[in-house]
Structure formats: structure tokens, C-alpha cells
Amino acid sequence: MNMKTNYIARAGVIAAVYAACTLVTMLFLGNLAWGPIQFRISEALCALALLTPAAVPGLTLGCAIANIANIALSGTGALGLLDVVFGSLATCVGALFTWKMRRHPAIALAGPVLANALIVPAYLPILLTGVGFYTIPFTSISLDGAWPLMYLFGLVTTGAGEAVIMYVLGYPLYRSLAKTHMMQREVSEVGTSR
């Protein structure tokens, strides 16, 4: 298989696994994959960007697919497009940072944490209001005029959830995969440290 075909195939597999993991999380763990407090287990796959550049488009596409499916499943309608565009952007930025910083895995895994913590809370109040939430979750503070508070709340909760996923699940996933023969070959080609 030539390099371009291999790259596209890897990106496609990563996209499919990300989308499937996100949707399974939604089906079995309720709304833990969406909302102001997120434990999107599929985000652990961002650690794959330490091993292959194909993870960047694969994760981005997988996130877009999962968020499009969420529109149909949750009934967010056109407002769900905010999550498709900006949620996928956050995943793309995080994965790209991870790939660029791959020689320093512990630092690289902070990319998805920071990208999601900074981007997702920026549009979350619009999405929450659109689906019928009018207060900051777990408080009685109205979203009307409290968007800076909601952004701060989202920054902390989304960032904390992403950090747990990246360092508790993503880092061990990376370490395990980096030990496989197939990934060791990839690692030697792209120059990732272990």
C-alpha cells in the first residue's frame, strides 16, 4: 500500500472509531459525551496524534460525524451545527498541537485539554439556551447576562473532564500502542519519542 493510501486508511479508521466511541458513550452513559461537563471517552484517541499525523484529520472527521449524529439523536437542530463546526475545530486544534509536540508526550496531551477548554465554552451557552437550559448547570444562575460566568464554568469543567480523559485514558493508550510492532515502525518513521 502506498503512503497516501495508508494515510487515508488510517485517518478513516480513526474517524470511524472516534465516532463510534462517542455515540456508544452517549447511548450507555447518557450525556457524558456532550454538555457543560464532558467525559467524552473517545477524546482519549487524541493520543493517537502522538503516533501518526493521520490522527489529525481522522479525529476531526470523527468528531464532526459524532456531532452530526448527535443533532439527529438529541434534536438540537440547527444549533447543533455550532458543535459540529466548533467542537470539531477544538478537536482538530488539540490533535494538531499533539502532533506538533509529539516529542514531549506529557506536554502534547495538554493540547486537546486546552483547545476544548477554551473553544467549547464559547458556544455552549447558545447551545444550552437553545435546548431549554436557562441556568448555569448545577446552579440557579441565569444564563441571561451571565455568559462570562458560564464561560468560566465551562472552561473549568470541560478542561477538567478533558484532562482526566487525556491523562488517565489517553496516555496509557499511547504507551500501550507505542509498544506494538506496527506502531514502533510508525514511530521510527515520524520521530515520536517514547
Residue pairs with C-beta under 8 A, 6 or more apart in sequence:
1 9
7 53
7 54
8 54
10 52
10 54
10 55
10 58
11 54
11 55
11 57
11 58
11 61
12 58
12 61
13 58
14 45
14 48
14 54
14 55
14 58
14 59
14 62
15 57
15 58
15 59
15 60
15 61
15 62
15 65
16 62
17 42
17 45
17 62
18 42
18 45
18 58
18 59
18 62
18 63
18 65
18 66
19 42
19 62
19 63
19 65
19 66
19 69
21 41
21 42
21 45
22 33
22 40
22 41
22 42
22 62
22 63
22 66
23 66
23 69
23 73
25 32
25 33
25 39
25 40
25 41
25 42
26 32
26 33
26 34
26 70
26 73
29 39
29 41
32 38
32 39
32 40
32 41
33 39
33 40
33 41
33 42
33 66
33 70
34 40
34 70
34 74
34 83
35 124
35 128
35 137
36 121
36 124
36 128
36 136
36 137
36 150
36 153
36 154
36 157
36 158
37 137
37 157
37 158
37 161
38 116
38 120
38 157
38 158
38 161
38 162
39 161
39 164
39 165
40 161
40 162
40 165
41 165
41 169
42 62
42 66
43 91
43 112
43 116
43 162
43 165
43 166
43 170
44 165
44 166
44 169
44 170
44 173
45 55
45 59
45 62
45 170
45 173
46 55
46 59
46 91
46 94
46 95
46 98
46 109
46 111
46 112
46 166
46 170
47 98
47 109
47 166
47 170
47 171
47 173
47 174
48 55
48 58
48 59
48 173
48 174
48 177
49 55
49 56
49 59
49 95
49 96
49 98
49 99
49 102
49 108
49 111
50 98
50 99
50 102
50 105
50 108
50 109
50 174
50 178
50 192
51 102
51 174
51 177
51 178
51 183
51 186
51 187
51 190
51 192
52 186
52 190
53 99
53 190
55 95
55 98
55 99
56 92
56 95
56 96
56 99
59 91
59 92
59 95
60 88
60 91
60 92
60 95
61 88
62 91
63 87
63 88
63 91
63 92
64 84
64 88
67 80
67 83
67 84
67 87
67 88
68 80
68 84
70 76
70 80
70 83
71 77
71 80
71 81
71 83
71 84
74 80
74 131
75 131
76 83
76 127
76 130
76 131
77 130
79 126
79 127
79 130
79 131
80 127
82 123
82 126
82 127
83 123
83 127
86 119
86 120
86 122
86 123
87 119
87 120
89 119
90 112
90 115
90 116
90 118
90 119
90 120
91 112
91 115
91 116
93 111
93 115
93 119
94 111
94 112
94 113
94 114
94 115
94 116
95 111
95 112
96 111
97 108
97 110
97 111
97 112
97 114
97 115
98 108
98 109
98 111
98 112
99 108
100 108
101 107
101 108
101 111
102 108
102 190
102 191
102 192
102 193
103 191
103 192
103 193
104 193
105 171
105 174
105 192
105 193
105 194
106 171
109 166
109 167
109 170
109 171
109 174
110 166
112 162
112 166
112 170
113 159
113 162
113 163
113 166
114 159
116 158
116 159
116 162
117 154
117 155
117 156
117 158
117 159
117 162
118 155
120 154
120 158
121 150
121 151
121 152
121 153
121 154
121 155
121 158
122 151
124 150
124 154
124 158
125 143
125 147
125 150
125 151
125 154
128 137
128 143
128 150
129 143
133 143
134 142
134 143
134 144
135 141
135 142
135 143
136 142
136 143
136 146
136 149
136 150
136 153
137 153
139 153
141 149
143 150
175 194
177 183
178 184
178 187
178 192
178 194
187 194
